[in-house]
Amino acid sequence: MSILSGKNILLGITAGIAAYKSAFLVRLLVKNGANVKVVMTPSAKEFVTPLTLSTLSKNEVHSSFTNEDDDNAQWNNHVELGLWADLFVIAPATANTLSKMANGVCDNLLLAVYLSAKCPVYYAPAMDLDMYKHPTTLSSFSKLNEFGNIQIEATSGELASGLIGKGRMAEPEEIVKFIESDILKNLPLKGKKILITAGPTFEAIDPVRFIGNHSSGKMGYAIAEAAASLGAEVILVSGPVSLQIEHSLVKIIKVTSADEMYQSVHNHFSECQIAILTAAVADFTPANVAEQKIKKKDDSLTLELKKTKDILASLGKIKNKQVLVGFALETENEIENAKTKLLRKNLDLIVLNSLNDKGAGFKTDTNKVTIITKDNKIEPYPVKTKREVAFDILQHIIKQIHA
Protein backbone atom coordinates (compact mmCIF):
# COMPACT_ATOMS: atom_id res chain seq x y z
CA MET A 1 0.00 0.00 0.00
CA SER A 2 1.22 3.47 -0.89
CA ILE A 3 1.21 6.55 1.33
CA LEU A 4 -1.32 7.85 -1.24
CA SER A 5 -3.86 5.17 -0.33
CA GLY A 6 -7.21 6.68 0.62
CA LYS A 7 -6.23 10.20 -0.39
CA ASN A 8 -8.48 12.34 -2.58
CA ILE A 9 -6.38 13.56 -5.49
CA LEU A 10 -7.59 16.12 -8.00
CA LEU A 11 -5.66 15.93 -11.26
CA GLY A 12 -5.61 19.07 -13.39
CA ILE A 13 -4.79 18.60 -17.08
CA THR A 14 -3.91 21.45 -19.41
CA ALA A 15 -3.52 21.65 -23.18
CA GLY A 16 -0.09 20.24 -23.90
CA ILE A 17 1.07 17.21 -25.87
CA ALA A 18 2.18 15.64 -22.57
CA ALA A 19 -1.51 15.33 -21.64
CA TYR A 20 -1.41 11.81 -23.09
CA LYS A 21 0.77 10.85 -20.10
CA SER A 22 -1.99 11.95 -17.74
CA ALA A 23 -3.96 8.82 -18.52
CA PHE A 24 -1.05 6.75 -17.22
CA LEU A 25 -0.79 9.03 -14.19
CA VAL A 26 -4.46 8.51 -13.35
CA ARG A 27 -3.99 4.76 -13.60
CA LEU A 28 -0.94 4.84 -11.30
CA LEU A 29 -2.68 6.99 -8.69
CA VAL A 30 -5.71 4.68 -8.64
CA LYS A 31 -3.43 1.63 -8.46
CA ASN A 32 -1.82 3.19 -5.38
CA GLY A 33 -5.20 3.42 -3.68
CA ALA A 34 -6.02 7.09 -4.31
CA ASN A 35 -9.46 8.45 -5.14
CA VAL A 36 -8.98 10.46 -8.32
CA LYS A 37 -11.08 13.15 -9.97
CA VAL A 38 -9.99 14.98 -13.11
CA VAL A 39 -10.53 18.62 -14.07
CA MET A 40 -9.20 19.72 -17.43
CA THR A 41 -9.10 22.88 -19.50
CA PRO A 42 -11.43 22.83 -22.52
CA SER A 43 -8.45 22.79 -24.93
CA ALA A 44 -6.92 19.81 -23.12
CA LYS A 45 -9.71 17.64 -24.56
CA GLU A 46 -7.97 17.96 -27.94
CA PHE A 47 -5.05 15.92 -26.54
CA VAL A 48 -6.75 13.29 -24.34
CA THR A 49 -10.43 12.39 -24.17
CA PRO A 50 -12.59 12.76 -21.06
CA LEU A 51 -13.94 9.27 -21.75
CA THR A 52 -10.48 7.75 -21.29
CA LEU A 53 -9.90 9.67 -18.06
CA SER A 54 -13.34 8.99 -16.60
CA THR A 55 -12.96 5.28 -17.35
CA LEU A 56 -9.57 5.12 -15.63
CA SER A 57 -10.55 7.31 -12.65
CA LYS A 58 -14.07 5.88 -12.32
CA ASN A 59 -15.28 9.45 -11.83
CA GLU A 60 -16.85 12.09 -14.04
CA VAL A 61 -14.36 14.43 -15.70
CA HIS A 62 -14.98 18.16 -15.29
CA SER A 63 -13.97 20.75 -17.88
CA SER A 64 -16.56 23.53 -17.66
CA PHE A 65 -18.78 25.19 -15.10
CA THR A 66 -21.94 23.81 -16.70
CA ASN A 67 -23.02 21.01 -18.97
CA GLU A 68 -23.76 22.88 -22.19
CA ASP A 69 -25.76 19.91 -23.55
CA ASP A 70 -28.18 19.88 -20.59
CA ASP A 71 -30.02 23.08 -19.68
CA ASN A 72 -31.15 21.55 -16.37
CA ALA A 73 -27.75 20.26 -15.27
CA GLN A 74 -26.25 21.51 -12.03
CA TRP A 75 -23.10 23.59 -12.27
CA ASN A 76 -19.71 22.13 -11.38
CA ASN A 77 -18.91 23.74 -8.06
CA HIS A 78 -15.23 24.69 -8.12
CA VAL A 79 -15.23 25.32 -4.37
CA GLU A 80 -16.49 21.79 -3.60
CA LEU A 81 -13.89 20.27 -5.89
CA GLY A 82 -11.13 22.26 -4.21
CA LEU A 83 -12.29 21.31 -0.73
CA TRP A 84 -12.71 17.63 -1.67
CA ALA A 85 -9.06 17.28 -2.63
CA ASP A 86 -6.28 16.29 -0.25
CA LEU A 87 -3.84 17.04 -3.08
CA PHE A 88 -4.15 18.98 -6.34
CA VAL A 89 -1.74 17.84 -9.06
CA ILE A 90 -1.57 19.83 -12.30
CA ALA A 91 0.17 17.71 -14.94
CA PRO A 92 0.92 18.80 -17.55
CA ALA A 93 1.11 22.44 -16.57
CA THR A 94 1.60 24.59 -19.68
CA ALA A 95 3.30 27.99 -19.76
CA ASN A 96 -0.09 29.57 -20.42
CA THR A 97 -1.77 28.01 -17.38
CA LEU A 98 1.24 28.64 -15.13
CA SER A 99 1.20 32.33 -16.07
CA LYS A 100 -2.51 32.56 -15.27
CA MET A 101 -2.00 30.76 -11.94
CA ALA A 102 0.83 33.12 -11.01
CA ASN A 103 -1.19 36.23 -11.83
CA GLY A 104 -4.63 35.29 -10.56
CA VAL A 105 -6.30 34.95 -13.95
CA CYS A 106 -9.46 32.85 -13.70
CA ASP A 107 -10.99 32.10 -17.10
CA ASN A 108 -11.76 28.38 -16.83
CA LEU A 109 -12.88 25.78 -14.29
CA LEU A 110 -9.37 24.45 -13.58
CA LEU A 111 -8.11 27.90 -12.60
CA ALA A 112 -11.19 28.54 -10.45
CA VAL A 113 -10.53 25.28 -8.62
CA TYR A 114 -6.88 26.23 -8.18
CA LEU A 115 -7.82 29.56 -6.61
CA SER A 116 -10.27 27.78 -4.27
CA ALA A 117 -8.05 24.87 -3.24
CA LYS A 118 -6.91 24.68 0.39
CA CYS A 119 -4.73 21.61 -0.14
CA PRO A 120 -1.10 21.29 -1.31
CA VAL A 121 -0.76 22.01 -5.04
CA TYR A 122 1.84 20.23 -7.16
CA TYR A 123 2.54 21.26 -10.75
CA ALA A 124 4.55 19.47 -13.43
CA PRO A 125 5.62 21.88 -16.19
CA ALA A 126 5.61 20.72 -19.81
CA MET A 127 6.64 22.97 -22.69
CA ASP A 128 9.29 23.52 -25.32
CA LEU A 129 12.87 24.36 -24.43
CA ASP A 130 12.76 28.09 -25.25
CA MET A 131 9.43 28.54 -23.48
CA TYR A 132 10.81 26.81 -20.39
CA LYS A 133 13.81 29.17 -20.30
CA HIS A 134 11.85 32.34 -21.04
CA PRO A 135 12.00 35.00 -18.29
CA THR A 136 8.21 35.14 -18.01
CA THR A 137 8.04 31.39 -17.39
CA LEU A 138 10.84 31.57 -14.84
CA SER A 139 8.94 34.41 -13.17
CA SER A 140 5.83 32.21 -13.03
CA PHE A 141 7.84 29.42 -11.38
CA SER A 142 9.23 31.85 -8.82
CA LYS A 143 5.82 33.31 -7.96
CA LEU A 144 4.10 29.95 -7.72
CA ASN A 145 6.80 28.53 -5.47
CA GLU A 146 6.59 31.62 -3.25
CA PHE A 147 2.85 31.00 -2.96
CA GLY A 148 3.63 27.55 -1.55
CA ASN A 149 2.99 25.50 -4.68
CA ILE A 150 5.36 22.58 -5.23
CA GLN A 151 7.13 22.21 -8.56
CA ILE A 152 7.87 18.80 -10.02
CA GLU A 153 10.71 19.77 -12.33
CA ALA A 154 10.65 18.96 -16.00
CA THR A 155 13.29 16.62 -17.37
CA SER A 156 15.57 16.85 -20.39
CA GLY A 157 15.04 14.94 -23.57
CA GLU A 158 13.53 15.14 -27.05
CA LEU A 159 10.66 17.62 -27.15
CA ALA A 160 7.61 17.84 -29.42
CA SER A 161 9.38 20.45 -31.57
CA GLY A 162 12.25 18.07 -32.22
CA LEU A 163 14.61 20.09 -30.04
CA ILE A 164 16.48 18.36 -27.25
CA GLY A 165 16.59 20.01 -23.84
CA LYS A 166 14.67 20.68 -20.65
CA GLY A 167 10.90 20.88 -20.82
CA ARG A 168 9.60 17.29 -20.87
CA MET A 169 7.01 16.61 -18.21
CA ALA A 170 8.27 14.18 -15.59
CA GLU A 171 7.13 10.62 -16.25
CA PRO A 172 4.03 9.47 -14.31
CA GLU A 173 6.13 7.09 -12.18
CA GLU A 174 8.46 9.96 -11.29
CA ILE A 175 5.53 12.22 -10.40
CA VAL A 176 4.03 9.62 -8.07
CA LYS A 177 7.40 8.94 -6.44
CA PHE A 178 8.02 12.70 -5.98
CA ILE A 179 4.64 13.25 -4.32
CA GLU A 180 5.05 10.23 -2.05
CA SER A 181 8.49 11.41 -0.92
CA ASP A 182 7.28 14.96 -0.37
CA ILE A 183 4.33 13.80 1.75
CA LEU A 184 6.47 11.35 3.68
CA LYS A 185 9.13 13.87 4.71
CA ASN A 186 6.47 16.06 6.36
CA LEU A 187 4.72 13.31 8.31
CA PRO A 188 5.02 13.39 12.13
CA LEU A 189 6.40 9.84 12.45
CA LYS A 190 8.84 10.06 9.55
CA GLY A 191 12.14 8.47 10.62
CA LYS A 192 10.57 6.59 13.53
CA LYS A 193 10.52 2.82 13.78
CA ILE A 194 7.59 1.35 15.71
CA LEU A 195 7.26 -2.17 17.10
CA ILE A 196 3.64 -3.37 17.39
CA THR A 197 2.22 -6.67 18.58
CA ALA A 198 -1.24 -7.88 17.64
CA GLY A 199 -3.61 -10.79 17.92
CA PRO A 200 -3.70 -13.82 20.24
CA THR A 201 -1.12 -16.47 20.94
CA PHE A 202 -1.89 -20.17 20.64
CA GLU A 203 -0.30 -22.45 23.25
CA ALA A 204 -0.08 -26.03 22.04
CA ILE A 205 -1.52 -28.87 24.13
CA ASP A 206 -0.74 -31.49 21.50
CA PRO A 207 -0.19 -31.38 17.70
CA VAL A 208 -3.92 -30.67 17.20
CA ARG A 209 -5.22 -28.66 20.16
CA PHE A 210 -4.19 -25.40 21.76
CA ILE A 211 -5.13 -22.84 24.43
CA GLY A 212 -6.02 -19.48 22.91
CA ASN A 213 -8.30 -16.47 23.25
CA HIS A 214 -10.76 -14.45 21.19
CA SER A 215 -8.43 -11.63 20.08
CA SER A 216 -8.92 -10.77 16.39
CA GLY A 217 -5.85 -8.52 16.08
CA LYS A 218 -7.98 -5.69 14.65
CA MET A 219 -6.73 -3.05 17.10
CA GLY A 220 -3.06 -3.83 16.53
CA TYR A 221 -3.45 -3.94 12.77
CA ALA A 222 -5.34 -0.63 12.82
CA ILE A 223 -2.48 0.98 14.77
CA ALA A 224 0.10 -0.47 12.39
CA GLU A 225 -1.70 0.90 9.35
CA ALA A 226 -2.27 4.30 10.99
CA ALA A 227 1.38 4.54 12.06
CA ALA A 228 2.55 3.77 8.52
CA SER A 229 0.21 6.43 7.12
CA LEU A 230 1.92 8.91 9.46
CA GLY A 231 5.33 7.98 8.07
CA ALA A 232 6.58 5.39 10.55
CA GLU A 233 8.44 2.23 9.62
CA VAL A 234 6.46 -0.53 11.34
CA ILE A 235 7.46 -3.97 12.54
CA LEU A 236 4.22 -5.84 13.28
CA VAL A 237 4.64 -9.05 15.27
CA SER A 238 1.35 -10.84 14.76
CA GLY A 239 -0.20 -13.86 16.36
CA PRO A 240 -2.53 -16.11 14.32
CA VAL A 241 -5.15 -13.84 12.71
CA SER A 242 -6.96 -13.65 9.37
CA LEU A 243 -6.06 -9.98 8.76
CA GLN A 244 -3.67 -8.63 6.14
CA ILE A 245 -1.83 -5.35 5.56
CA GLU A 246 -0.15 -4.47 2.29
CA HIS A 247 1.89 -1.36 2.96
CA SER A 248 5.46 -0.62 1.93
CA LEU A 249 6.26 0.65 5.45
CA VAL A 250 4.86 -2.37 7.33
CA LYS A 251 6.84 -5.57 7.87
CA ILE A 252 4.78 -8.42 9.33
CA ILE A 253 6.40 -11.16 11.39
CA LYS A 254 4.05 -14.10 11.99
CA VAL A 255 4.31 -16.00 15.26
CA THR A 256 2.11 -18.53 17.05
CA SER A 257 3.08 -18.95 20.71
CA ALA A 258 3.83 -16.54 23.53
CA ASP A 259 7.46 -17.66 23.54
CA GLU A 260 7.81 -17.01 19.80
CA MET A 261 6.33 -13.55 20.29
CA TYR A 262 8.69 -12.88 23.20
CA GLN A 263 11.73 -13.83 21.13
CA SER A 264 10.65 -11.82 18.09
CA VAL A 265 9.84 -8.69 20.12
CA HIS A 266 13.19 -8.81 21.90
CA ASN A 267 15.00 -9.29 18.59
CA HIS A 268 13.63 -5.96 17.31
CA PHE A 269 13.03 -3.79 20.40
CA SER A 270 16.48 -2.16 20.47
CA GLU A 271 16.12 -0.78 16.92
CA CYS A 272 12.75 0.88 17.62
CA GLN A 273 11.88 4.20 19.21
CA ILE A 274 8.29 3.24 20.06
CA ALA A 275 6.69 -0.07 21.09
CA ILE A 276 2.92 -0.59 21.27
CA LEU A 277 1.91 -3.99 22.61
CA THR A 278 -1.72 -4.72 21.82
CA ALA A 279 -1.44 -8.52 21.58
CA ALA A 280 -3.51 -10.65 23.94
CA VAL A 281 -0.65 -12.89 25.02
CA ALA A 282 -1.51 -16.08 26.91
CA ASP A 283 -0.64 -15.84 30.61
CA PHE A 284 -0.17 -19.61 30.86
CA THR A 285 1.05 -22.37 28.59
CA PRO A 286 1.01 -26.17 29.03
CA ALA A 287 4.00 -27.38 31.04
CA ASN A 288 4.27 -30.44 28.81
CA VAL A 289 3.13 -30.68 25.20
CA ALA A 290 2.04 -34.13 24.07
CA GLU A 291 3.91 -35.38 21.02
CA GLN A 292 0.84 -37.23 19.76
CA LYS A 293 -2.83 -36.30 19.75
CA ILE A 294 -4.32 -36.91 23.20
CA LYS A 295 -7.04 -39.55 22.93
CA LYS A 296 -10.39 -39.05 24.62
CA LYS A 297 -10.15 -41.93 27.10
CA ASP A 298 -11.42 -40.45 30.35
CA ASP A 299 -14.24 -38.13 31.40
CA SER A 300 -11.78 -35.40 32.37
CA LEU A 301 -8.35 -34.13 31.42
CA THR A 302 -5.94 -32.43 33.77
CA LEU A 303 -3.39 -30.05 32.34
CA GLU A 304 -0.45 -28.63 34.21
CA LEU A 305 0.13 -25.02 33.18
CA LYS A 306 3.11 -22.77 33.70
CA LYS A 307 3.39 -19.00 33.41
CA THR A 308 4.53 -17.48 30.14
CA LYS A 309 7.18 -14.77 30.07
CA ASP A 310 5.72 -11.30 30.58
CA ILE A 311 6.73 -9.55 27.35
CA LEU A 312 5.58 -6.07 28.36
CA ALA A 313 7.29 -6.16 31.78
CA SER A 314 10.49 -7.49 30.26
CA LEU A 315 10.63 -4.53 27.86
CA GLY A 316 9.92 -2.12 30.70
CA LYS A 317 13.04 -3.39 32.46
CA ILE A 318 15.38 -2.90 29.51
CA LYS A 319 13.93 0.14 27.72
CA ASN A 320 16.29 3.03 27.17
CA LYS A 321 14.65 5.97 25.42
CA GLN A 322 11.79 4.04 23.87
CA VAL A 323 8.18 5.06 24.40
CA LEU A 324 6.49 1.91 25.70
CA VAL A 325 2.71 1.52 25.43
CA GLY A 326 0.63 -1.30 26.89
CA PHE A 327 -3.03 -2.28 26.84
CA ALA A 328 -5.22 -3.28 29.78
CA LEU A 329 -8.46 -5.16 29.24
CA GLU A 330 -10.29 -5.05 32.56
CA THR A 331 -13.64 -6.13 33.99
CA GLU A 332 -13.51 -4.46 37.43
CA ASN A 333 -11.65 -1.61 39.17
CA GLU A 334 -10.57 -0.65 35.67
CA ILE A 335 -8.75 2.65 36.30
CA GLU A 336 -6.89 1.47 39.40
CA ASN A 337 -5.85 -1.82 37.80
CA ALA A 338 -4.61 0.00 34.70
CA LYS A 339 -2.62 2.51 36.78
CA THR A 340 -1.03 -0.34 38.73
CA LYS A 341 -0.05 -2.10 35.50
CA LEU A 342 1.42 1.11 34.08
CA LEU A 343 3.69 1.61 37.11
CA ARG A 344 4.59 -2.05 37.64
CA LYS A 345 5.65 -2.55 34.03
CA ASN A 346 7.38 0.83 33.62
CA LEU A 347 5.13 2.06 30.80
CA ASP A 348 4.82 5.54 29.35
CA LEU A 349 1.20 5.09 28.37
CA ILE A 350 -1.51 2.53 28.94
CA VAL A 351 -4.70 2.10 26.94
CA LEU A 352 -7.58 0.82 29.04
CA ASN A 353 -10.68 -0.84 27.70
CA SER A 354 -13.35 -2.66 29.62
CA LEU A 355 -15.44 -5.65 28.69
CA ASN A 356 -18.24 -3.88 30.52
CA ASP A 357 -18.40 -1.20 27.81
CA LYS A 358 -20.58 -1.80 24.80
CA GLY A 359 -18.55 -1.53 21.60
CA ALA A 360 -15.23 -2.50 23.23
CA GLY A 361 -13.32 -5.76 23.43
CA PHE A 362 -12.51 -8.62 21.08
CA LYS A 363 -13.63 -9.05 17.47
CA THR A 364 -15.48 -5.73 17.20
CA ASP A 365 -14.71 -2.99 14.68
CA THR A 366 -15.07 -0.38 17.41
CA ASN A 367 -13.41 0.28 20.73
CA LYS A 368 -13.97 2.49 23.77
CA VAL A 369 -10.73 3.40 25.49
CA THR A 370 -9.29 5.51 28.26
CA ILE A 371 -5.69 6.62 27.80
CA ILE A 372 -3.62 7.00 30.97
CA THR A 373 -0.14 8.55 30.92
CA LYS A 374 2.75 8.03 33.31
CA ASP A 375 2.18 11.53 34.75
CA ASN A 376 -1.31 10.39 35.76
CA LYS A 377 -3.32 12.18 33.09
CA ILE A 378 -6.53 10.29 32.33
CA GLU A 379 -8.39 10.90 29.07
CA PRO A 380 -11.52 8.87 28.30
CA TYR A 381 -12.85 8.61 24.75
CA PRO A 382 -16.29 7.67 23.41
CA VAL A 383 -16.89 4.62 21.25
CA LYS A 384 -15.00 5.03 17.98
CA THR A 385 -13.85 2.84 15.12
CA LYS A 386 -10.57 1.08 15.83
CA ARG A 387 -8.95 3.14 13.07
CA GLU A 388 -9.98 6.35 14.87
CA VAL A 389 -8.78 4.94 18.20
CA ALA A 390 -5.45 4.12 16.55
CA PHE A 391 -4.95 7.75 15.53
CA ASP A 392 -5.95 8.95 19.03
CA ILE A 393 -3.27 6.73 20.57
CA LEU A 394 -0.64 7.82 18.07
CA GLN A 395 -1.43 11.51 18.63
CA HIS A 396 -0.71 11.00 22.35
CA ILE A 397 2.62 9.39 21.45
CA ILE A 398 3.51 12.14 18.96
CA LYS A 399 2.87 14.80 21.62
CA GLN A 400 5.11 12.91 24.03
CA ILE A 401 8.05 12.47 21.67
CA HIS A 402 7.87 16.11 20.53
CA ALA A 403 7.35 17.55 24.03
C-alpha positions in Angstrom: 0.0 0.0 0.0 1.2 3.5 -0.9 1.2 6.6 1.3 -1.3 7.8 -1.2 -3.9 5.2 -0.3 -7.2 6.7 0.6 -6.2 10.2 -0.4 -8.5 12.3 -2.6 -6.4 13.6 -5.5 -7.6 16.1 -8.0 -5.7 15.9 -11.3 -5.6 19.1 -13.4 -4.8 18.6 -17.1 -3.9 21.5 -19.4 -3.5 21.7 -23.2 -0.1 20.2 -23.9 1.1 17.2 -25.9 2.2 15.6 -22.6 -1.5 15.3 -21.6 -1.4 11.8 -23.1 0.8 10.9 -20.1 -2.0 11.9 -17.7 -4.0 8.8 -18.5 -1.1 6.7 -17.2 -0.8 9.0 -14.2 -4.5 8.5 -13.3 -4.0 4.8 -13.6 -0.9 4.8 -11.3 -2.7 7.0 -8.7 -5.7 4.7 -8.6 -3.4 1.6 -8.5 -1.8 3.2 -5.4 -5.2 3.4 -3.7 -6.0 7.1 -4.3 -9.5 8.4 -5.1 -9.0 10.5 -8.3 -11.1 13.2 -10.0 -10.0 15.0 -13.1 -10.5 18.6 -14.1 -9.2 19.7 -17.4 -9.1 22.9 -19.5 -11.4 22.8 -22.5 -8.5 22.8 -24.9 -6.9 19.8 -23.1 -9.7 17.6 -24.6 -8.0 18.0 -27.9 -5.0 15.9 -26.5 -6.7 13.3 -24.3 -10.4 12.4 -24.2 -12.6 12.8 -21.1 -13.9 9.3 -21.8 -10.5 7.8 -21.3 -9.9 9.7 -18.1 -13.3 9.0 -16.6 -13.0 5.3 -17.3 -9.6 5.1 -15.6 -10.6 7.3 -12.6 -14.1 5.9 -12.3 -15.3 9.5 -11.8 -16.8 12.1 -14.0 -14.4 14.4 -15.7 -15.0 18.2 -15.3 -14.0 20.7 -17.9 -16.6 23.5 -17.7 -18.8 25.2 -15.1 -21.9 23.8 -16.7 -23.0 21.0 -19.0 -23.8 22.9 -22.2 -25.8 19.9 -23.5 -28.2 19.9 -20.6 -30.0 23.1 -19.7 -31.1 21.5 -16.4 -27.8 20.3 -15.3 -26.2 21.5 -12.0 -23.1 23.6 -12.3 -19.7 22.1 -11.4 -18.9 23.7 -8.1 -15.2 24.7 -8.1 -15.2 25.3 -4.4 -16.5 21.8 -3.6 -13.9 20.3 -5.9 -11.1 22.3 -4.2 -12.3 21.3 -0.7 -12.7 17.6 -1.7 -9.1 17.3 -2.6 -6.3 16.3 -0.3 -3.8 17.0 -3.1 -4.2 19.0 -6.3 -1.7 17.8 -9.1 -1.6 19.8 -12.3 0.2 17.7 -14.9 0.9 18.8 -17.6 1.1 22.4 -16.6 1.6 24.6 -19.7 3.3 28.0 -19.8 -0.1 29.6 -20.4 -1.8 28.0 -17.4 1.2 28.6 -15.1 1.2 32.3 -16.1 -2.5 32.6 -15.3 -2.0 30.8 -11.9 0.8 33.1 -11.0 -1.2 36.2 -11.8 -4.6 35.3 -10.6 -6.3 35.0 -14.0 -9.5 32.9 -13.7 -11.0 32.1 -17.1 -11.8 28.4 -16.8 -12.9 25.8 -14.3 -9.4 24.4 -13.6 -8.1 27.9 -12.6 -11.2 28.5 -10.5 -10.5 25.3 -8.6 -6.9 26.2 -8.2 -7.8 29.6 -6.6 -10.3 27.8 -4.3 -8.0 24.9 -3.2 -6.9 24.7 0.4 -4.7 21.6 -0.1 -1.1 21.3 -1.3 -0.8 22.0 -5.0 1.8 20.2 -7.2 2.5 21.3 -10.7 4.6 19.5 -13.4 5.6 21.9 -16.2 5.6 20.7 -19.8 6.6 23.0 -22.7 9.3 23.5 -25.3 12.9 24.4 -24.4 12.8 28.1 -25.2 9.4 28.5 -23.5 10.8 26.8 -20.4 13.8 29.2 -20.3 11.9 32.3 -21.0 12.0 35.0 -18.3 8.2 35.1 -18.0 8.0 31.4 -17.4 10.8 31.6 -14.8 8.9 34.4 -13.2 5.8 32.2 -13.0 7.8 29.4 -11.4 9.2 31.8 -8.8 5.8 33.3 -8.0 4.1 29.9 -7.7 6.8 28.5 -5.5 6.6 31.6 -3.3 2.8 31.0 -3.0 3.6 27.5 -1.6 3.0 25.5 -4.7 5.4 22.6 -5.2 7.1 22.2 -8.6 7.9 18.8 -10.0 10.7 19.8 -12.3 10.7 19.0 -16.0 13.3 16.6 -17.4 15.6 16.9 -20.4 15.0 14.9 -23.6 13.5 15.1 -27.0 10.7 17.6 -27.2 7.6 17.8 -29.4 9.4 20.4 -31.6 12.3 18.1 -32.2 14.6 20.1 -30.0 16.5 18.4 -27.3 16.6 20.0 -23.8 14.7 20.7 -20.6 10.9 20.9 -20.8 9.6 17.3 -20.9 7.0 16.6 -18.2 8.3 14.2 -15.6 7.1 10.6 -16.2 4.0 9.5 -14.3 6.1 7.1 -12.2 8.5 10.0 -11.3 5.5 12.2 -10.4 4.0 9.6 -8.1 7.4 8.9 -6.4 8.0 12.7 -6.0 4.6 13.3 -4.3 5.1 10.2 -2.1 8.5 11.4 -0.9 7.3 15.0 -0.4 4.3 13.8 1.8 6.5 11.3 3.7 9.1 13.9 4.7 6.5 16.1 6.4 4.7 13.3 8.3 5.0 13.4 12.1 6.4 9.8 12.5 8.8 10.1 9.6 12.1 8.5 10.6 10.6 6.6 13.5 10.5 2.8 13.8 7.6 1.4 15.7 7.3 -2.2 17.1 3.6 -3.4 17.4 2.2 -6.7 18.6 -1.2 -7.9 17.6 -3.6 -10.8 17.9 -3.7 -13.8 20.2 -1.1 -16.5 20.9 -1.9 -20.2 20.6 -0.3 -22.4 23.2 -0.1 -26.0 22.0 -1.5 -28.9 24.1 -0.7 -31.5 21.5 -0.2 -31.4 17.7 -3.9 -30.7 17.2 -5.2 -28.7 20.2 -4.2 -25.4 21.8 -5.1 -22.8 24.4 -6.0 -19.5 22.9 -8.3 -16.5 23.2 -10.8 -14.4 21.2 -8.4 -11.6 20.1 -8.9 -10.8 16.4 -5.9 -8.5 16.1 -8.0 -5.7 14.7 -6.7 -3.1 17.1 -3.1 -3.8 16.5 -3.4 -3.9 12.8 -5.3 -0.6 12.8 -2.5 1.0 14.8 0.1 -0.5 12.4 -1.7 0.9 9.3 -2.3 4.3 11.0 1.4 4.5 12.1 2.6 3.8 8.5 0.2 6.4 7.1 1.9 8.9 9.5 5.3 8.0 8.1 6.6 5.4 10.6 8.4 2.2 9.6 6.5 -0.5 11.3 7.5 -4.0 12.5 4.2 -5.8 13.3 4.6 -9.0 15.3 1.4 -10.8 14.8 -0.2 -13.9 16.4 -2.5 -16.1 14.3 -5.2 -13.8 12.7 -7.0 -13.6 9.4 -6.1 -10.0 8.8 -3.7 -8.6 6.1 -1.8 -5.4 5.6 -0.1 -4.5 2.3 1.9 -1.4 3.0 5.5 -0.6 1.9 6.3 0.7 5.5 4.9 -2.4 7.3 6.8 -5.6 7.9 4.8 -8.4 9.3 6.4 -11.2 11.4 4.0 -14.1 12.0 4.3 -16.0 15.3 2.1 -18.5 17.0 3.1 -19.0 20.7 3.8 -16.5 23.5 7.5 -17.7 23.5 7.8 -17.0 19.8 6.3 -13.5 20.3 8.7 -12.9 23.2 11.7 -13.8 21.1 10.6 -11.8 18.1 9.8 -8.7 20.1 13.2 -8.8 21.9 15.0 -9.3 18.6 13.6 -6.0 17.3 13.0 -3.8 20.4 16.5 -2.2 20.5 16.1 -0.8 16.9 12.7 0.9 17.6 11.9 4.2 19.2 8.3 3.2 20.1 6.7 -0.1 21.1 2.9 -0.6 21.3 1.9 -4.0 22.6 -1.7 -4.7 21.8 -1.4 -8.5 21.6 -3.5 -10.6 23.9 -0.6 -12.9 25.0 -1.5 -16.1 26.9 -0.6 -15.8 30.6 -0.2 -19.6 30.9 1.0 -22.4 28.6 1.0 -26.2 29.0 4.0 -27.4 31.0 4.3 -30.4 28.8 3.1 -30.7 25.2 2.0 -34.1 24.1 3.9 -35.4 21.0 0.8 -37.2 19.8 -2.8 -36.3 19.8 -4.3 -36.9 23.2 -7.0 -39.6 22.9 -10.4 -39.0 24.6 -10.2 -41.9 27.1 -11.4 -40.4 30.4 -14.2 -38.1 31.4 -11.8 -35.4 32.4 -8.4 -34.1 31.4 -5.9 -32.4 33.8 -3.4 -30.0 32.3 -0.4 -28.6 34.2 0.1 -25.0 33.2 3.1 -22.8 33.7 3.4 -19.0 33.4 4.5 -17.5 30.1 7.2 -14.8 30.1 5.7 -11.3 30.6 6.7 -9.5 27.4 5.6 -6.1 28.4 7.3 -6.2 31.8 10.5 -7.5 30.3 10.6 -4.5 27.9 9.9 -2.1 30.7 13.0 -3.4 32.5 15.4 -2.9 29.5 13.9 0.1 27.7 16.3 3.0 27.2 14.6 6.0 25.4 11.8 4.0 23.9 8.2 5.1 24.4 6.5 1.9 25.7 2.7 1.5 25.4 0.6 -1.3 26.9 -3.0 -2.3 26.8 -5.2 -3.3 29.8 -8.5 -5.2 29.2 -10.3 -5.0 32.6 -13.6 -6.1 34.0 -13.5 -4.5 37.4 -11.6 -1.6 39.2 -10.6 -0.7 35.7 -8.8 2.6 36.3 -6.9 1.5 39.4 -5.8 -1.8 37.8 -4.6 0.0 34.7 -2.6 2.5 36.8 -1.0 -0.3 38.7 -0.1 -2.1 35.5 1.4 1.1 34.1 3.7 1.6 37.1 4.6 -2.0 37.6 5.6 -2.6 34.0 7.4 0.8 33.6 5.1 2.1 30.8 4.8 5.5 29.4 1.2 5.1 28.4 -1.5 2.5 28.9 -4.7 2.1 26.9 -7.6 0.8 29.0 -10.7 -0.8 27.7 -13.4 -2.7 29.6 -15.4 -5.7 28.7 -18.2 -3.9 30.5 -18.4 -1.2 27.8 -20.6 -1.8 24.8 -18.5 -1.5 21.6 -15.2 -2.5 23.2 -13.3 -5.8 23.4 -12.5 -8.6 21.1 -13.6 -9.1 17.5 -15.5 -5.7 17.2 -14.7 -3.0 14.7 -15.1 -0.4 17.4 -13.4 0.3 20.7 -14.0 2.5 23.8 -10.7 3.4 25.5 -9.3 5.5 28.3 -5.7 6.6 27.8 -3.6 7.0 31.0 -0.1 8.5 30.9 2.8 8.0 33.3 2.2 11.5 34.7 -1.3 10.4 35.8 -3.3 12.2 33.1 -6.5 10.3 32.3 -8.4 10.9 29.1 -11.5 8.9 28.3 -12.8 8.6 24.7 -16.3 7.7 23.4 -16.9 4.6 21.2 -15.0 5.0 18.0 -13.8 2.8 15.1 -10.6 1.1 15.8 -9.0 3.1 13.1 -10.0 6.3 14.9 -8.8 4.9 18.2 -5.4 4.1 16.5 -5.0 7.8 15.5 -5.9 9.0 19.0 -3.3 6.7 20.6 -0.6 7.8 18.1 -1.4 11.5 18.6 -0.7 11.0 22.3 2.6 9.4 21.4 3.5 12.1 19.0 2.9 14.8 21.6 5.1 12.9 24.0 8.1 12.5 21.7 7.9 16.1 20.5 7.3 17.5 24.0 
